Amino acid sequence: MLKWIRMCMPQTALAGLAALLIAPGTAIAANGLGHPLPKQMGLQEAATPIARELHAFYDLTNTIIIAIAIFVLILLLYVMFRFSEKRNPTPSTTTHHTLLEGAWTVIPILILVVIAIPSFKLLMNQYTYPQPDLTIKAIGNSWFWEHEYPDHGNFNITSNMLTDEEVAEREAKGIPSPRLLAVDNEIVVPVNKVVHVLVTSNDVIHNWTVQSFGSKVDAVPGRVTSTWFQVEKEGIYYGQCSELCGLNHAFMPIAVRVVSDEVFNEWAGAMQAKDRKKAREILDKVALEQAGRKTVAESAGQ
């Protein structure tokens, strides 16, 4: 038995680490871009540099956690077998072991250093704001979001969650509209541009969260907090209020449509001209095009 444990210990540990290293990437690759999928495991696909760093840090910490868990499990099994009363009728009287005591002090410190370095780097990148190409002000309300574009005439967009009937109507047109996530008016940003989001609230504390961006910030009444992102892929990205804010907390989603510079300028021009019908037609056309490209990509992947 002891020989078997010694033989299997490195293989088991390596197998566990390999599974952990492979599994998160596999799960993320299988998840939807910008929204969750049924039976999803793992994080949503990263769409920004910050989200990619978050995923890498997530994988690192989970690798360390599982490696420690496997090591402790094997150690427990070994101790239970090797030092059972039957195999060790005369217990050792040893009370100190300098090398062992030094190891269990130094190794945890080294593990913390390995975790701390990328953690501090990630925090610095999250809170070092590049020069913005676009600024949006997000305002939480009970229970919907408003977004203003101060760089483009300060026009306002109010986003309310679509009802089941409205979801069915848009799906019939071929426009993907996830239930409980799709909204009547999406906010629009250009691809590969740095976007600053100033976040506040008109009533209670809300939270502006878009998972694929790695963005999560409280909306506090009387205060302005902020986040930033730079989306690298066109498409639509969904988020939600992530602060328990009241009765309809679960029903105030966020939808961000990422488009080309040309489409964004055309859409912003229509909004500045207060031609919301034209702006809606532009987005519906883009939504159909993006849905078509996604279908082709999925077919090619299969």
C-alpha positions in Angstrom: 0.0 0.0 0.0 2.7 2.4 1.0 4.7 1.6 -2.2 1.5 2.3 -4.3 0.9 5.6 -2.6 4.5 6.7 -3.2 4.3 5.6 -6.9 1.0 7.3 -7.5 1.6 10.5 -5.6 3.5 12.4 -8.4 1.2 11.0 -11.2 -1.9 12.0 -9.3 -0.7 15.5 -8.5 0.4 16.0 -12.1 -2.8 14.7 -13.5 -4.8 17.0 -11.2 -2.8 20.0 -12.2 -3.0 19.1 -15.9 -6.8 18.7 -15.7 -7.1 22.1 -14.0 -4.8 23.8 -16.5 -6.8 22.4 -19.4 -10.3 22.5 -18.0 -10.7 26.3 -17.5 -9.5 27.1 -21.0 -11.8 24.4 -22.5 -14.8 25.7 -20.5 -14.2 29.3 -21.5 -13.7 28.4 -25.1 -17.1 26.6 -25.0 -18.9 29.5 -23.4 -20.8 32.2 -25.2 -19.2 35.5 -26.1 -20.9 38.2 -24.1 -23.6 36.1 -22.4 -24.0 32.9 -20.3 -25.1 29.6 -21.9 -27.2 26.7 -20.4 -25.2 24.3 -18.3 -22.2 26.6 -18.6 -19.1 26.0 -16.4 -16.3 28.5 -16.2 -16.1 32.1 -17.1 -17.6 33.9 -20.0 -15.2 34.4 -23.0 -12.9 37.4 -22.4 -13.5 40.4 -24.7 -11.0 42.9 -23.2 -7.4 42.8 -22.1 -8.5 43.2 -18.4 -10.8 40.3 -18.7 -8.0 38.1 -20.2 -5.8 39.1 -17.2 -8.6 38.2 -14.8 -9.0 34.8 -16.5 -5.3 34.1 -16.2 -5.3 35.1 -12.5 -8.3 32.9 -12.0 -6.5 29.9 -13.6 -3.3 30.5 -11.6 -5.1 30.7 -8.2 -7.2 27.6 -8.9 -4.1 25.7 -10.0 -2.5 26.5 -6.7 -5.6 25.7 -4.7 -6.2 22.3 -6.3 -2.5 21.5 -6.1 -2.6 22.2 -2.3 -5.8 20.2 -1.9 -4.3 17.2 -3.8 -1.1 17.4 -1.7 -3.0 17.6 1.6 -5.3 14.7 0.6 -2.4 12.4 -0.3 -0.5 13.4 2.9 -3.6 12.6 4.9 -3.9 9.2 3.3 -0.2 8.5 3.8 -0.4 9.5 7.5 -3.5 7.4 8.0 -1.8 4.4 6.5 1.8 4.8 7.8 1.0 5.9 11.3 -2.0 3.8 12.1 -1.9 2.0 15.5 -1.4 -1.4 13.8 1.7 -0.3 11.8 3.1 2.1 14.4 2.4 0.6 17.9 5.2 2.7 19.5 4.6 6.3 18.6 7.6 8.6 18.0 8.5 11.1 20.8 9.9 13.6 18.3 8.5 17.1 19.0 10.5 19.3 16.6 11.9 19.0 13.1 13.8 22.1 12.0 13.7 21.4 8.2 10.0 20.6 8.2 9.1 23.6 10.4 11.1 25.9 8.1 9.5 24.4 5.0 5.9 24.9 6.2 6.8 28.5 7.0 8.7 29.4 3.8 6.6 27.6 1.2 3.3 29.4 2.1 5.2 32.7 1.9 6.5 31.8 -1.5 2.9 30.8 -2.6 1.6 34.1 -1.4 4.3 36.0 -3.4 3.4 34.0 -6.5 -0.2 35.1 -6.1 0.6 38.6 -5.1 2.7 39.6 -8.1 0.0 39.1 -10.8 -2.6 40.4 -8.4 -0.9 43.7 -7.9 -0.2 43.9 -11.7 -3.9 43.3 -12.4 -5.1 45.9 -9.9 -2.7 48.5 -11.4 -4.0 47.8 -14.9 -7.6 48.0 -13.7 -7.1 51.4 -12.1 -4.7 52.9 -14.6 -7.0 54.6 -17.0 -5.8 55.0 -20.6 -6.7 58.2 -22.5 -10.4 57.6 -23.4 -11.8 57.6 -27.0 -15.3 57.7 -25.6 -16.9 58.5 -22.3 -20.3 57.2 -21.1 -22.2 58.1 -18.0 -24.2 55.2 -16.5 -27.0 56.0 -14.1 -28.7 53.3 -12.0 -32.4 53.6 -11.3 -35.0 51.4 -9.6 -35.1 49.3 -11.8 -33.5 50.3 -15.1 -30.3 51.9 -16.5 -29.8 55.2 -18.2 -26.7 56.0 -20.2 -25.5 59.4 -21.4 -23.0 60.3 -24.1 -21.4 63.6 -23.0 -18.9 63.5 -25.9 -21.7 63.4 -28.5 -24.2 66.0 -27.5 -25.2 64.4 -24.2 -28.0 62.3 -25.7 -29.6 59.8 -23.3 -30.5 56.1 -23.6 -32.9 54.4 -21.3 -32.6 50.6 -21.2 -35.5 48.4 -20.0 -35.6 44.6 -20.0 -37.6 43.1 -22.9 -40.8 41.2 -22.0 -41.2 37.6 -23.2 -43.4 38.8 -26.0 -40.9 41.4 -27.1 -38.1 38.7 -27.0 -40.2 36.4 -29.2 -40.9 39.2 -31.6 -37.2 40.0 -32.0 -36.2 36.4 -32.3 -38.8 36.0 -35.1 -36.8 38.7 -37.0 -33.6 36.7 -36.5 -32.2 39.0 -33.9 -30.8 37.0 -30.9 -32.4 38.3 -27.7 -31.6 36.3 -24.5 -34.5 36.2 -22.1 -33.9 38.4 -19.0 -30.9 40.0 -20.6 -32.0 41.7 -23.8 -33.1 45.3 -23.5 -35.2 47.7 -25.7 -32.3 50.2 -26.2 -28.7 49.0 -26.2 -25.7 51.2 -25.6 -23.3 51.3 -28.5 -19.5 51.6 -28.5 -16.9 51.3 -31.2 -14.6 48.3 -31.4 -11.0 48.6 -30.2 -11.6 51.9 -28.6 -10.9 52.9 -24.9 -14.3 53.6 -23.2 -14.5 55.2 -19.8 -17.8 54.6 -17.9 -18.7 57.1 -15.1 -21.2 55.3 -12.8 -23.7 56.8 -10.4 -27.2 56.2 -9.1 -30.4 58.2 -8.6 -31.8 56.2 -5.7 -30.1 53.2 -4.1 -26.8 51.4 -4.6 -26.7 49.4 -7.9 -23.8 47.8 -9.6 -22.7 48.1 -13.3 -21.3 44.7 -14.3 -20.4 43.3 -17.7 -18.6 39.9 -17.2 -16.9 39.6 -20.6 -15.4 43.1 -20.0 -14.1 42.3 -16.6 -16.0 45.4 -15.4 -17.8 45.6 -12.1 -18.3 48.8 -10.2 -20.9 50.1 -7.7 -23.3 52.9 -8.6 -23.6 54.9 -5.4 -26.1 57.8 -4.9 -24.2 61.1 -4.7 -20.9 59.7 -5.9 -19.3 59.0 -9.2 -17.3 55.8 -9.6 -15.7 54.6 -12.8 -14.4 51.7 -14.9 -12.9 51.3 -18.4 -12.8 48.7 -21.1 -11.5 48.2 -24.6 -13.5 45.6 -26.5 -11.6 43.6 -29.1 -14.5 41.9 -30.9 -17.7 43.2 -32.4 -20.9 41.7 -31.0 -23.3 42.3 -28.1 -22.3 41.9 -24.5 -24.7 41.5 -21.6 -24.4 42.3 -18.0 -26.7 43.2 -15.1 -27.0 45.0 -11.8 -24.9 42.9 -9.3 -25.9 44.7 -6.1 -29.1 43.6 -4.3 -31.0 46.8 -4.9 -34.7 45.9 -4.3 -37.8 44.2 -5.7 -36.8 44.1 -9.4 -33.0 43.8 -8.9 -32.9 40.7 -11.1 -34.6 42.6 -14.0 -32.3 45.5 -14.9 -29.8 44.1 -17.4 -27.2 45.9 -19.4 -26.6 45.4 -23.1 -23.6 46.8 -24.9 -23.5 46.6 -28.7 -19.9 46.8 -30.1 -19.7 47.9 -33.7 -17.3 49.4 -36.2 -16.3 53.0 -36.2 -18.4 53.7 -39.3 -21.5 52.2 -37.8 -21.0 53.9 -34.5 -20.6 57.4 -36.1 -23.7 56.8 -38.2 -25.7 55.7 -35.1 -24.4 58.6 -33.0 -25.3 61.0 -35.7 -28.9 59.7 -35.8 -29.1 59.9 -32.0 -27.8 63.5 -32.0 -30.4 64.3 -34.7 -33.1 62.8 -32.4 -33.9 60.3 -35.1 -34.3 57.3 -32.8 -36.2 55.3 -35.4 -33.2 55.5 -37.8 -30.8 54.6 -34.9 -32.9 51.5 -34.1 -32.9 50.5 -37.8 -29.1 50.8 -37.9 -28.7 48.6 -34.8 -31.2 46.0 -36.0 -29.3 45.7 -39.3 -26.0 45.3 -37.4 -27.6 42.7 -35.1 -28.7 40.6 -38.0 -25.2 40.9 -39.6 -23.5 39.9 -36.4 -25.9 37.0 -35.8 -25.2 35.8 -39.3 -21.4 36.0 -38.8 -21.8 34.1 -35.5 -23.8 31.4 -37.2 -21.2 30.9 -39.9 -18.4 30.8 -37.3 -20.2 28.2 -35.2 -20.8 26.1 -38.3 -17.2 26.3 -39.2 -16.2 25.3 -35.7 -18.4 22.2 -35.8 
